[in-house]
Amino acid sequence: NGVLLVCVCVCVLDYLKYKVLLGEPVRIKCALFYGYIRANYTHAQSAGLSLMWYKSAGHGDFEEPISFDGTRMSKEEDAIWFRPAELDDVGYYSCVLRNSTYCMKVSMSLTVAENDTDLCYNSKMRFFEKAELSKSKDITCPGIEDYVLPGVEPEVVWYKV
């Protein structure tokens, strides 16, 4: 006598949108740990919860479990690293935190774009900052904390386009 166990996850519709240029590294963080649950990855693990990652080509499509090769694409705590991102990486990534009685899921999208012809950037992936002429303003590099070592001041070069 087999028992059929159906697990229904609480799905959080967040769809954080990650964008990266072809050949650049990118980290997708499981959004569950950044606003939905009051625990970090270490606490969730010690409570007996496991974190699984799935990928689908589009919203509502079949989700396949991700097998990590540990080199170009790796799972590191509550995130997936792509070193580097490839065009085949485009899609929706879902992280599922579960045990036998608890299940929660959130999905994020990843877009991988190529540079515009004869340019070192993609014009659709620029970050825009507005500033007033007579006032000073700090302009930050979005997401840079994912790529620098703690205590090391990064060298950032800005270009006006």
Phi and psi in radians as a Rosetta constraint file:
Dihedral C 1 N 2 CA 2 C 2 CIRCULARHARMONIC -1.487 0.35
Dihedral N 2 CA 2 C 2 N 3 CIRCULARHARMONIC 2.636 0.35
Dihedral C 2 N 3 CA 3 C 3 CIRCULARHARMONIC -1.955 0.35
Dihedral N 3 CA 3 C 3 N 4 CIRCULARHARMONIC 2.241 0.35
Dihedral C 3 N 4 CA 4 C 4 CIRCULARHARMONIC -1.594 0.35
Dihedral N 4 CA 4 C 4 N 5 CIRCULARHARMONIC 2.082 0.35
Dihedral C 4 N 5 CA 5 C 5 CIRCULARHARMONIC -1.900 0.35
Dihedral N 5 CA 5 C 5 N 6 CIRCULARHARMONIC 2.089 0.35
Dihedral C 5 N 6 CA 6 C 6 CIRCULARHARMONIC -1.889 0.35
Dihedral N 6 CA 6 C 6 N 7 CIRCULARHARMONIC 2.170 0.35
Dihedral C 6 N 7 CA 7 C 7 CIRCULARHARMONIC -1.900 0.35
Dihedral N 7 CA 7 C 7 N 8 CIRCULARHARMONIC 2.147 0.35
Dihedral C 7 N 8 CA 8 C 8 CIRCULARHARMONIC -1.860 0.35
Dihedral N 8 CA 8 C 8 N 9 CIRCULARHARMONIC 2.161 0.35
Dihedral C 8 N 9 CA 9 C 9 CIRCULARHARMONIC -1.528 0.35
Dihedral N 9 CA 9 C 9 N 10 CIRCULARHARMONIC 2.597 0.35
Dihedral C 9 N 10 CA 10 C 10 CIRCULARHARMONIC -1.390 0.35
Dihedral N 10 CA 10 C 10 N 11 CIRCULARHARMONIC 2.042 0.35
Dihedral C 10 N 11 CA 11 C 11 CIRCULARHARMONIC -1.730 0.35
Dihedral N 11 CA 11 C 11 N 12 CIRCULARHARMONIC 2.249 0.35
Dihedral C 11 N 12 CA 12 C 12 CIRCULARHARMONIC -1.781 0.35
Dihedral N 12 CA 12 C 12 N 13 CIRCULARHARMONIC 2.107 0.35
Dihedral C 12 N 13 CA 13 C 13 CIRCULARHARMONIC -1.554 0.35
Dihedral N 13 CA 13 C 13 N 14 CIRCULARHARMONIC 1.684 0.35
Dihedral C 13 N 14 CA 14 C 14 CIRCULARHARMONIC -2.031 0.35
Dihedral N 14 CA 14 C 14 N 15 CIRCULARHARMONIC -0.848 0.35
Dihedral C 14 N 15 CA 15 C 15 CIRCULARHARMONIC 0.836 0.35
Dihedral N 15 CA 15 C 15 N 16 CIRCULARHARMONIC 1.004 0.35
Dihedral C 15 N 16 CA 16 C 16 CIRCULARHARMONIC -1.001 0.35
Dihedral N 16 CA 16 C 16 N 17 CIRCULARHARMONIC 2.494 0.35
Dihedral C 16 N 17 CA 17 C 17 CIRCULARHARMONIC -1.941 0.35
Dihedral N 17 CA 17 C 17 N 18 CIRCULARHARMONIC 1.955 0.35
Dihedral C 17 N 18 CA 18 C 18 CIRCULARHARMONIC -1.692 0.35
Dihedral N 18 CA 18 C 18 N 19 CIRCULARHARMONIC 2.410 0.35
Dihedral C 18 N 19 CA 19 C 19 CIRCULARHARMONIC -2.284 0.35
Dihedral N 19 CA 19 C 19 N 20 CIRCULARHARMONIC 2.447 0.35
Dihedral C 19 N 20 CA 20 C 20 CIRCULARHARMONIC -2.612 0.35
Dihedral N 20 CA 20 C 20 N 21 CIRCULARHARMONIC 2.652 0.35
Dihedral C 20 N 21 CA 21 C 21 CIRCULARHARMONIC -1.448 0.35
Dihedral N 21 CA 21 C 21 N 22 CIRCULARHARMONIC 2.536 0.35
Dihedral C 21 N 22 CA 22 C 22 CIRCULARHARMONIC -0.905 0.35
Dihedral N 22 CA 22 C 22 N 23 CIRCULARHARMONIC 2.263 0.35
Dihedral C 22 N 23 CA 23 C 23 CIRCULARHARMONIC 1.559 0.35
Dihedral N 23 CA 23 C 23 N 24 CIRCULARHARMONIC -0.125 0.35
Dihedral C 23 N 24 CA 24 C 24 CIRCULARHARMONIC -1.670 0.35
Dihedral N 24 CA 24 C 24 N 25 CIRCULARHARMONIC 2.703 0.35
Dihedral C 24 N 25 CA 25 C 25 CIRCULARHARMONIC -1.359 0.35
Dihedral N 25 CA 25 C 25 N 26 CIRCULARHARMONIC 2.690 0.35
Dihedral C 25 N 26 CA 26 C 26 CIRCULARHARMONIC -2.647 0.35
Dihedral N 26 CA 26 C 26 N 27 CIRCULARHARMONIC 2.564 0.35
Dihedral C 26 N 27 CA 27 C 27 CIRCULARHARMONIC -2.086 0.35
Dihedral N 27 CA 27 C 27 N 28 CIRCULARHARMONIC 2.206 0.35
Dihedral C 27 N 28 CA 28 C 28 CIRCULARHARMONIC -1.790 0.35
Dihedral N 28 CA 28 C 28 N 29 CIRCULARHARMONIC 2.067 0.35
Dihedral C 28 N 29 CA 29 C 29 CIRCULARHARMONIC -1.639 0.35
Dihedral N 29 CA 29 C 29 N 30 CIRCULARHARMONIC 2.478 0.35
Dihedral C 29 N 30 CA 30 C 30 CIRCULARHARMONIC -1.215 0.35
Dihedral N 30 CA 30 C 30 N 31 CIRCULARHARMONIC 1.972 0.35
Dihedral C 30 N 31 CA 31 C 31 CIRCULARHARMONIC -1.159 0.35
Dihedral N 31 CA 31 C 31 N 32 CIRCULARHARMONIC -0.248 0.35
Dihedral C 31 N 32 CA 32 C 32 CIRCULARHARMONIC -1.027 0.35
Dihedral N 32 CA 32 C 32 N 33 CIRCULARHARMONIC -0.617 0.35
Dihedral C 32 N 33 CA 33 C 33 CIRCULARHARMONIC -1.472 0.35
Dihedral N 33 CA 33 C 33 N 34 CIRCULARHARMONIC 0.008 0.35
Dihedral C 33 N 34 CA 34 C 34 CIRCULARHARMONIC -2.153 0.35
Dihedral N 34 CA 34 C 34 N 35 CIRCULARHARMONIC 0.888 0.35
Dihedral C 34 N 35 CA 35 C 35 CIRCULARHARMONIC 2.359 0.35
Dihedral N 35 CA 35 C 35 N 36 CIRCULARHARMONIC -0.209 0.35
Dihedral C 35 N 36 CA 36 C 36 CIRCULARHARMONIC -1.834 0.35
Dihedral N 36 CA 36 C 36 N 37 CIRCULARHARMONIC -0.568 0.35
Dihedral C 36 N 37 CA 37 C 37 CIRCULARHARMONIC -2.204 0.35
Dihedral N 37 CA 37 C 37 N 38 CIRCULARHARMONIC 2.705 0.35
Dihedral C 37 N 38 CA 38 C 38 CIRCULARHARMONIC -1.665 0.35
Dihedral N 38 CA 38 C 38 N 39 CIRCULARHARMONIC 0.956 0.35
Dihedral C 38 N 39 CA 39 C 39 CIRCULARHARMONIC -2.665 0.35
Dihedral N 39 CA 39 C 39 N 40 CIRCULARHARMONIC 2.723 0.35
Dihedral C 39 N 40 CA 40 C 40 CIRCULARHARMONIC -1.778 0.35
Dihedral N 40 CA 40 C 40 N 41 CIRCULARHARMONIC 3.134 0.35
Dihedral C 40 N 41 CA 41 C 41 CIRCULARHARMONIC -1.042 0.35
Dihedral N 41 CA 41 C 41 N 42 CIRCULARHARMONIC -0.738 0.35
Dihedral C 41 N 42 CA 42 C 42 CIRCULARHARMONIC -1.107 0.35
Dihedral N 42 CA 42 C 42 N 43 CIRCULARHARMONIC -0.769 0.35
Dihedral C 42 N 43 CA 43 C 43 CIRCULARHARMONIC -1.119 0.35
Dihedral N 43 CA 43 C 43 N 44 CIRCULARHARMONIC -0.706 0.35
Dihedral C 43 N 44 CA 44 C 44 CIRCULARHARMONIC -1.092 0.35
Dihedral N 44 CA 44 C 44 N 45 CIRCULARHARMONIC -0.746 0.35
Dihedral C 44 N 45 CA 45 C 45 CIRCULARHARMONIC -1.092 0.35
Dihedral N 45 CA 45 C 45 N 46 CIRCULARHARMONIC -0.796 0.35
Dihedral C 45 N 46 CA 46 C 46 CIRCULARHARMONIC -1.195 0.35
Dihedral N 46 CA 46 C 46 N 47 CIRCULARHARMONIC -0.349 0.35
Dihedral C 46 N 47 CA 47 C 47 CIRCULARHARMONIC -1.498 0.35
Dihedral N 47 CA 47 C 47 N 48 CIRCULARHARMONIC 0.070 0.35
Dihedral C 47 N 48 CA 48 C 48 CIRCULARHARMONIC 1.518 0.35
Dihedral N 48 CA 48 C 48 N 49 CIRCULARHARMONIC 0.229 0.35
Dihedral C 48 N 49 CA 49 C 49 CIRCULARHARMONIC -1.593 0.35
Dihedral N 49 CA 49 C 49 N 50 CIRCULARHARMONIC 2.479 0.35
Dihedral C 49 N 50 CA 50 C 50 CIRCULARHARMONIC -1.973 0.35
Dihedral N 50 CA 50 C 50 N 51 CIRCULARHARMONIC 2.580 0.35
Dihedral C 50 N 51 CA 51 C 51 CIRCULARHARMONIC -1.918 0.35
Dihedral N 51 CA 51 C 51 N 52 CIRCULARHARMONIC 2.116 0.35
Dihedral C 51 N 52 CA 52 C 52 CIRCULARHARMONIC -2.052 0.35
Dihedral N 52 CA 52 C 52 N 53 CIRCULARHARMONIC 2.596 0.35
Dihedral C 52 N 53 CA 53 C 53 CIRCULARHARMONIC -2.044 0.35
Dihedral N 53 CA 53 C 53 N 54 CIRCULARHARMONIC 2.469 0.35
Dihedral C 53 N 54 CA 54 C 54 CIRCULARHARMONIC -2.323 0.35
Dihedral N 54 CA 54 C 54 N 55 CIRCULARHARMONIC 2.698 0.35
Dihedral C 54 N 55 CA 55 C 55 CIRCULARHARMONIC -2.256 0.35
Dihedral N 55 CA 55 C 55 N 56 CIRCULARHARMONIC 2.469 0.35
Dihedral C 55 N 56 CA 56 C 56 CIRCULARHARMONIC -2.358 0.35
Dihedral N 56 CA 56 C 56 N 57 CIRCULARHARMONIC 2.710 0.35
Dihedral C 56 N 57 CA 57 C 57 CIRCULARHARMONIC -1.275 0.35
Dihedral N 57 CA 57 C 57 N 58 CIRCULARHARMONIC -0.573 0.35
Dihedral C 57 N 58 CA 58 C 58 CIRCULARHARMONIC -2.628 0.35
Dihedral N 58 CA 58 C 58 N 59 CIRCULARHARMONIC 2.931 0.35
Dihedral C 58 N 59 CA 59 C 59 CIRCULARHARMONIC -1.055 0.35
Dihedral N 59 CA 59 C 59 N 60 CIRCULARHARMONIC 2.195 0.35
Dihedral C 59 N 60 CA 60 C 60 CIRCULARHARMONIC 1.518 0.35
Dihedral N 60 CA 60 C 60 N 61 CIRCULARHARMONIC -0.126 0.35
Dihedral C 60 N 61 CA 61 C 61 CIRCULARHARMONIC -1.316 0.35
Dihedral N 61 CA 61 C 61 N 62 CIRCULARHARMONIC 2.917 0.35
Dihedral C 61 N 62 CA 62 C 62 CIRCULARHARMONIC -1.033 0.35
Dihedral N 62 CA 62 C 62 N 63 CIRCULARHARMONIC 2.334 0.35
Dihedral C 62 N 63 CA 63 C 63 CIRCULARHARMONIC -1.759 0.35
Dihedral N 63 CA 63 C 63 N 64 CIRCULARHARMONIC 2.243 0.35
Dihedral C 63 N 64 CA 64 C 64 CIRCULARHARMONIC -1.836 0.35
Dihedral N 64 CA 64 C 64 N 65 CIRCULARHARMONIC 2.418 0.35
Dihedral C 64 N 65 CA 65 C 65 CIRCULARHARMONIC -1.083 0.35
Dihedral N 65 CA 65 C 65 N 66 CIRCULARHARMONIC 2.510 0.35
Dihedral C 65 N 66 CA 66 C 66 CIRCULARHARMONIC -1.617 0.35
Dihedral N 66 CA 66 C 66 N 67 CIRCULARHARMONIC 2.256 0.35
Dihedral C 66 N 67 CA 67 C 67 CIRCULARHARMONIC -1.786 0.35
Dihedral N 67 CA 67 C 67 N 68 CIRCULARHARMONIC 2.161 0.35
Dihedral C 67 N 68 CA 68 C 68 CIRCULARHARMONIC -1.590 0.35
Dihedral N 68 CA 68 C 68 N 69 CIRCULARHARMONIC 2.305 0.35
Dihedral C 68 N 69 CA 69 C 69 CIRCULARHARMONIC -1.508 0.35
Dihedral N 69 CA 69 C 69 N 70 CIRCULARHARMONIC -0.197 0.35
Dihedral C 69 N 70 CA 70 C 70 CIRCULARHARMONIC 1.382 0.35
Dihedral N 70 CA 70 C 70 N 71 CIRCULARHARMONIC -0.139 0.35
Dihedral C 70 N 71 CA 71 C 71 CIRCULARHARMONIC -1.872 0.35
Dihedral N 71 CA 71 C 71 N 72 CIRCULARHARMONIC -1.411 0.35
Dihedral C 71 N 72 CA 72 C 72 CIRCULARHARMONIC -1.261 0.35
Dihedral N 72 CA 72 C 72 N 73 CIRCULARHARMONIC -0.653 0.35
Dihedral C 72 N 73 CA 73 C 73 CIRCULARHARMONIC -2.194 0.35
Dihedral N 73 CA 73 C 73 N 74 CIRCULARHARMONIC 2.119 0.35
Dihedral C 73 N 74 CA 74 C 74 CIRCULARHARMONIC -2.428 0.35
Dihedral N 74 CA 74 C 74 N 75 CIRCULARHARMONIC 2.633 0.35
Dihedral C 74 N 75 CA 75 C 75 CIRCULARHARMONIC -1.669 0.35
Dihedral N 75 CA 75 C 75 N 76 CIRCULARHARMONIC 2.155 0.35
Dihedral C 75 N 76 CA 76 C 76 CIRCULARHARMONIC -2.260 0.35
Dihedral N 76 CA 76 C 76 N 77 CIRCULARHARMONIC 1.825 0.35
Dihedral C 76 N 77 CA 77 C 77 CIRCULARHARMONIC 0.945 0.35
Dihedral N 77 CA 77 C 77 N 78 CIRCULARHARMONIC -2.020 0.35
Dihedral C 77 N 78 CA 78 C 78 CIRCULARHARMONIC -1.694 0.35
Dihedral N 78 CA 78 C 78 N 79 CIRCULARHARMONIC 0.432 0.35
Dihedral C 78 N 79 CA 79 C 79 CIRCULARHARMONIC -2.492 0.35
Dihedral N 79 CA 79 C 79 N 80 CIRCULARHARMONIC 2.816 0.35
Dihedral C 79 N 80 CA 80 C 80 CIRCULARHARMONIC -1.950 0.35
Dihedral N 80 CA 80 C 80 N 81 CIRCULARHARMONIC 2.312 0.35
Dihedral C 80 N 81 CA 81 C 81 CIRCULARHARMONIC -1.855 0.35
Dihedral N 81 CA 81 C 81 N 82 CIRCULARHARMONIC 2.397 0.35
Dihedral C 81 N 82 CA 82 C 82 CIRCULARHARMONIC -2.012 0.35
Dihedral N 82 CA 82 C 82 N 83 CIRCULARHARMONIC 2.042 0.35
Dihedral C 82 N 83 CA 83 C 83 CIRCULARHARMONIC -2.307 0.35
Dihedral N 83 CA 83 C 83 N 84 CIRCULARHARMONIC 1.550 0.35
Dihedral C 83 N 84 CA 84 C 84 CIRCULARHARMONIC -1.704 0.35
Dihedral N 84 CA 84 C 84 N 85 CIRCULARHARMONIC 3.015 0.35
Dihedral C 84 N 85 CA 85 C 85 CIRCULARHARMONIC -1.332 0.35
Dihedral N 85 CA 85 C 85 N 86 CIRCULARHARMONIC 2.476 0.35
Dihedral C 85 N 86 CA 86 C 86 CIRCULARHARMONIC -2.137 0.35
Dihedral N 86 CA 86 C 86 N 87 CIRCULARHARMONIC 2.845 0.35
Dihedral C 86 N 87 CA 87 C 87 CIRCULARHARMONIC -1.046 0.35
Dihedral N 87 CA 87 C 87 N 88 CIRCULARHARMONIC -0.551 0.35
Dihedral C 87 N 88 CA 88 C 88 CIRCULARHARMONIC -1.192 0.35
Dihedral N 88 CA 88 C 88 N 89 CIRCULARHARMONIC -0.212 0.35
Dihedral C 88 N 89 CA 89 C 89 CIRCULARHARMONIC -1.386 0.35
Dihedral N 89 CA 89 C 89 N 90 CIRCULARHARMONIC -0.197 0.35
Dihedral C 89 N 90 CA 90 C 90 CIRCULARHARMONIC -1.022 0.35
Dihedral N 90 CA 90 C 90 N 91 CIRCULARHARMONIC 2.366 0.35
Dihedral C 90 N 91 CA 91 C 91 CIRCULARHARMONIC 2.698 0.35
Dihedral N 91 CA 91 C 91 N 92 CIRCULARHARMONIC -2.902 0.35
Dihedral C 91 N 92 CA 92 C 92 CIRCULARHARMONIC -1.852 0.35
Dihedral N 92 CA 92 C 92 N 93 CIRCULARHARMONIC 2.326 0.35
Dihedral C 92 N 93 CA 93 C 93 CIRCULARHARMONIC -2.032 0.35
Dihedral N 93 CA 93 C 93 N 94 CIRCULARHARMONIC 2.234 0.35
Dihedral C 93 N 94 CA 94 C 94 CIRCULARHARMONIC -2.015 0.35
Dihedral N 94 CA 94 C 94 N 95 CIRCULARHARMONIC 2.336 0.35
Dihedral C 94 N 95 CA 95 C 95 CIRCULARHARMONIC -1.875 0.35
Dihedral N 95 CA 95 C 95 N 96 CIRCULARHARMONIC 2.363 0.35
Dihedral C 95 N 96 CA 96 C 96 CIRCULARHARMONIC -2.154 0.35
Dihedral N 96 CA 96 C 96 N 97 CIRCULARHARMONIC 2.137 0.35
Dihedral C 96 N 97 CA 97 C 97 CIRCULARHARMONIC -1.849 0.35
Dihedral N 97 CA 97 C 97 N 98 CIRCULARHARMONIC 2.123 0.35
Dihedral C 97 N 98 CA 98 C 98 CIRCULARHARMONIC -2.682 0.35
Dihedral N 98 CA 98 C 98 N 99 CIRCULARHARMONIC 2.791 0.35
Dihedral C 98 N 99 CA 99 C 99 CIRCULARHARMONIC -2.484 0.35
Dihedral N 99 CA 99 C 99 N 100 CIRCULARHARMONIC -2.785 0.35
Dihedral C 99 N 100 CA 100 C 100 CIRCULARHARMONIC -1.249 0.35
Dihedral N 100 CA 100 C 100 N 101 CIRCULARHARMONIC -0.317 0.35
Dihedral C 100 N 101 CA 101 C 101 CIRCULARHARMONIC -2.142 0.35
Dihedral N 101 CA 101 C 101 N 102 CIRCULARHARMONIC -0.060 0.35
Dihedral C 101 N 102 CA 102 C 102 CIRCULARHARMONIC -2.379 0.35
Dihedral N 102 CA 102 C 102 N 103 CIRCULARHARMONIC 2.431 0.35
Dihedral C 102 N 103 CA 103 C 103 CIRCULARHARMONIC -2.686 0.35
Dihedral N 103 CA 103 C 103 N 104 CIRCULARHARMONIC 2.228 0.35
Dihedral C 103 N 104 CA 104 C 104 CIRCULARHARMONIC -2.433 0.35
Dihedral N 104 CA 104 C 104 N 105 CIRCULARHARMONIC 2.478 0.35
Dihedral C 104 N 105 CA 105 C 105 CIRCULARHARMONIC -2.431 0.35
Dihedral N 105 CA 105 C 105 N 106 CIRCULARHARMONIC 2.494 0.35
Dihedral C 105 N 106 CA 106 C 106 CIRCULARHARMONIC -2.482 0.35
Dihedral N 106 CA 106 C 106 N 107 CIRCULARHARMONIC 2.583 0.35
Dihedral C 106 N 107 CA 107 C 107 CIRCULARHARMONIC -2.082 0.35
Dihedral N 107 CA 107 C 107 N 108 CIRCULARHARMONIC 2.580 0.35
Dihedral C 107 N 108 CA 108 C 108 CIRCULARHARMONIC -2.307 0.35
Dihedral N 108 CA 108 C 108 N 109 CIRCULARHARMONIC 2.655 0.35
Dihedral C 108 N 109 CA 109 C 109 CIRCULARHARMONIC -1.890 0.35
Dihedral N 109 CA 109 C 109 N 110 CIRCULARHARMONIC 2.620 0.35
Dihedral C 109 N 110 CA 110 C 110 CIRCULARHARMONIC -2.187 0.35
Dihedral N 110 CA 110 C 110 N 111 CIRCULARHARMONIC 2.218 0.35
Dihedral C 110 N 111 CA 111 C 111 CIRCULARHARMONIC -1.979 0.35
Dihedral N 111 CA 111 C 111 N 112 CIRCULARHARMONIC 2.269 0.35
Dihedral C 111 N 112 CA 112 C 112 CIRCULARHARMONIC -1.995 0.35
Dihedral N 112 CA 112 C 112 N 113 CIRCULARHARMONIC 2.124 0.35
Dihedral C 112 N 113 CA 113 C 113 CIRCULARHARMONIC -2.136 0.35
Dihedral N 113 CA 113 C 113 N 114 CIRCULARHARMONIC 2.705 0.35
Dihedral C 113 N 114 CA 114 C 114 CIRCULARHARMONIC -1.673 0.35
Dihedral N 114 CA 114 C 114 N 115 CIRCULARHARMONIC 2.729 0.35
Dihedral C 114 N 115 CA 115 C 115 CIRCULARHARMONIC -1.094 0.35
Dihedral N 115 CA 115 C 115 N 116 CIRCULARHARMONIC 2.607 0.35
Dihedral C 115 N 116 CA 116 C 116 CIRCULARHARMONIC -1.116 0.35
Dihedral N 116 CA 116 C 116 N 117 CIRCULARHARMONIC 2.686 0.35
Dihedral C 116 N 117 CA 117 C 117 CIRCULARHARMONIC -0.949 0.35
Dihedral N 117 CA 117 C 117 N 118 CIRCULARHARMONIC 2.247 0.35
Dihedral C 117 N 118 CA 118 C 118 CIRCULARHARMONIC 1.110 0.35
Dihedral N 118 CA 118 C 118 N 119 CIRCULARHARMONIC 0.317 0.35
Dihedral C 118 N 119 CA 119 C 119 CIRCULARHARMONIC -2.183 0.35
Dihedral N 119 CA 119 C 119 N 120 CIRCULARHARMONIC 2.800 0.35
Dihedral C 119 N 120 CA 120 C 120 CIRCULARHARMONIC -1.732 0.35
Dihedral N 120 CA 120 C 120 N 121 CIRCULARHARMONIC 0.379 0.35
Dihedral C 120 N 121 CA 121 C 121 CIRCULARHARMONIC -2.684 0.35
Dihedral N 121 CA 121 C 121 N 122 CIRCULARHARMONIC 2.976 0.35
Dihedral C 121 N 122 CA 122 C 122 CIRCULARHARMONIC -1.905 0.35
Dihedral N 122 CA 122 C 122 N 123 CIRCULARHARMONIC 2.122 0.35
Dihedral C 122 N 123 CA 123 C 123 CIRCULARHARMONIC -1.113 0.35
Dihedral N 123 CA 123 C 123 N 124 CIRCULARHARMONIC -0.359 0.35
Dihedral C 123 N 124 CA 124 C 124 CIRCULARHARMONIC -1.512 0.35
Dihedral N 124 CA 124 C 124 N 125 CIRCULARHARMONIC -0.100 0.35
Dihedral C 124 N 125 CA 125 C 125 CIRCULARHARMONIC -2.028 0.35
Dihedral N 125 CA 125 C 125 N 126 CIRCULARHARMONIC 0.342 0.35
Dihedral C 125 N 126 CA 126 C 126 CIRCULARHARMONIC -1.396 0.35
Dihedral N 126 CA 126 C 126 N 127 CIRCULARHARMONIC 2.663 0.35
Dihedral C 126 N 127 CA 127 C 127 CIRCULARHARMONIC -1.753 0.35
Dihedral N 127 CA 127 C 127 N 128 CIRCULARHARMONIC 2.215 0.35
Dihedral C 127 N 128 CA 128 C 128 CIRCULARHARMONIC -1.747 0.35
Dihedral N 128 CA 128 C 128 N 129 CIRCULARHARMONIC 2.389 0.35
Dihedral C 128 N 129 CA 129 C 129 CIRCULARHARMONIC -2.235 0.35
Dihedral N 129 CA 129 C 129 N 130 CIRCULARHARMONIC 2.308 0.35
Dihedral C 129 N 130 CA 130 C 130 CIRCULARHARMONIC -1.758 0.35
Dihedral N 130 CA 130 C 130 N 131 CIRCULARHARMONIC 2.503 0.35
Dihedral C 130 N 131 CA 131 C 131 CIRCULARHARMONIC -2.510 0.35
Dihedral N 131 CA 131 C 131 N 132 CIRCULARHARMONIC 2.598 0.35
Dihedral C 131 N 132 CA 132 C 132 CIRCULARHARMONIC -1.545 0.35
Dihedral N 132 CA 132 C 132 N 133 CIRCULARHARMONIC 2.528 0.35
Dihedral C 132 N 133 CA 133 C 133 CIRCULARHARMONIC -1.017 0.35
Dihedral N 133 CA 133 C 133 N 134 CIRCULARHARMONIC -0.728 0.35
Dihedral C 133 N 134 CA 134 C 134 CIRCULARHARMONIC -1.623 0.35
Dihedral N 134 CA 134 C 134 N 135 CIRCULARHARMONIC 0.081 0.35
Dihedral C 134 N 135 CA 135 C 135 CIRCULARHARMONIC -2.116 0.35
Dihedral N 135 CA 135 C 135 N 136 CIRCULARHARMONIC 2.579 0.35
Dihedral C 135 N 136 CA 136 C 136 CIRCULARHARMONIC -1.471 0.35
Dihedral N 136 CA 136 C 136 N 137 CIRCULARHARMONIC 2.728 0.35
Dihedral C 136 N 137 CA 137 C 137 CIRCULARHARMONIC -2.650 0.35
Dihedral N 137 CA 137 C 137 N 138 CIRCULARHARMONIC 2.375 0.35
Dihedral C 137 N 138 CA 138 C 138 CIRCULARHARMONIC -1.458 0.35
Dihedral N 138 CA 138 C 138 N 139 CIRCULARHARMONIC 2.267 0.35
Dihedral C 138 N 139 CA 139 C 139 CIRCULARHARMONIC -1.937 0.35
Dihedral N 139 CA 139 C 139 N 140 CIRCULARHARMONIC 2.149 0.35
Dihedral C 139 N 140 CA 140 C 140 CIRCULARHARMONIC -1.769 0.35
Dihedral N 140 CA 140 C 140 N 141 CIRCULARHARMONIC 2.734 0.35
Dihedral C 140 N 141 CA 141 C 141 CIRCULARHARMONIC -1.630 0.35
Dihedral N 141 CA 141 C 141 N 142 CIRCULARHARMONIC 1.928 0.35
Dihedral C 141 N 142 CA 142 C 142 CIRCULARHARMONIC -1.080 0.35
Dihedral N 142 CA 142 C 142 N 143 CIRCULARHARMONIC 2.319 0.35
Dihedral C 142 N 143 CA 143 C 143 CIRCULARHARMONIC 1.280 0.35
Dihedral N 143 CA 143 C 143 N 144 CIRCULARHARMONIC 0.186 0.35
Dihedral C 143 N 144 CA 144 C 144 CIRCULARHARMONIC -1.145 0.35
Dihedral N 144 CA 144 C 144 N 145 CIRCULARHARMONIC -0.432 0.35
Dihedral C 144 N 145 CA 145 C 145 CIRCULARHARMONIC -1.061 0.35
Dihedral N 145 CA 145 C 145 N 146 CIRCULARHARMONIC -0.374 0.35
Dihedral C 145 N 146 CA 146 C 146 CIRCULARHARMONIC -1.275 0.35
Dihedral N 146 CA 146 C 146 N 147 CIRCULARHARMONIC -0.256 0.35
Dihedral C 146 N 147 CA 147 C 147 CIRCULARHARMONIC -2.108 0.35
Dihedral N 147 CA 147 C 147 N 148 CIRCULARHARMONIC 0.056 0.35
Dihedral C 147 N 148 CA 148 C 148 CIRCULARHARMONIC -2.074 0.35
Dihedral N 148 CA 148 C 148 N 149 CIRCULARHARMONIC 2.645 0.35
Dihedral C 148 N 149 CA 149 C 149 CIRCULARHARMONIC -1.358 0.35
Dihedral N 149 CA 149 C 149 N 150 CIRCULARHARMONIC 2.543 0.35
Dihedral C 149 N 150 CA 150 C 150 CIRCULARHARMONIC -1.017 0.35
Dihedral N 150 CA 150 C 150 N 151 CIRCULARHARMONIC 2.359 0.35
Dihedral C 150 N 151 CA 151 C 151 CIRCULARHARMONIC 1.432 0.35
Dihedral N 151 CA 151 C 151 N 152 CIRCULARHARMONIC -0.035 0.35
Dihedral C 151 N 152 CA 152 C 152 CIRCULARHARMONIC -1.835 0.35
Dihedral N 152 CA 152 C 152 N 153 CIRCULARHARMONIC 2.173 0.35
Dihedral C 152 N 153 CA 153 C 153 CIRCULARHARMONIC -1.415 0.35
Dihedral N 153 CA 153 C 153 N 154 CIRCULARHARMONIC 2.079 0.35
Dihedral C 153 N 154 CA 154 C 154 CIRCULARHARMONIC -1.281 0.35
Dihedral N 154 CA 154 C 154 N 155 CIRCULARHARMONIC 2.648 0.35
Dihedral C 154 N 155 CA 155 C 155 CIRCULARHARMONIC -1.656 0.35
Dihedral N 155 CA 155 C 155 N 156 CIRCULARHARMONIC 1.974 0.35
Dihedral C 155 N 156 CA 156 C 156 CIRCULARHARMONIC -1.978 0.35
Dihedral N 156 CA 156 C 156 N 157 CIRCULARHARMONIC 2.295 0.35
Dihedral C 156 N 157 CA 157 C 157 CIRCULARHARMONIC -1.961 0.35
Dihedral N 157 CA 157 C 157 N 158 CIRCULARHARMONIC 2.205 0.35
Dihedral C 157 N 158 CA 158 C 158 CIRCULARHARMONIC -1.808 0.35
Dihedral N 158 CA 158 C 158 N 159 CIRCULARHARMONIC 2.526 0.35
Dihedral C 158 N 159 CA 159 C 159 CIRCULARHARMONIC -2.178 0.35
Dihedral N 159 CA 159 C 159 N 160 CIRCULARHARMONIC 2.403 0.35
Dihedral C 159 N 160 CA 160 C 160 CIRCULARHARMONIC -1.633 0.35
Dihedral N 160 CA 160 C 160 N 161 CIRCULARHARMONIC 2.240 0.35
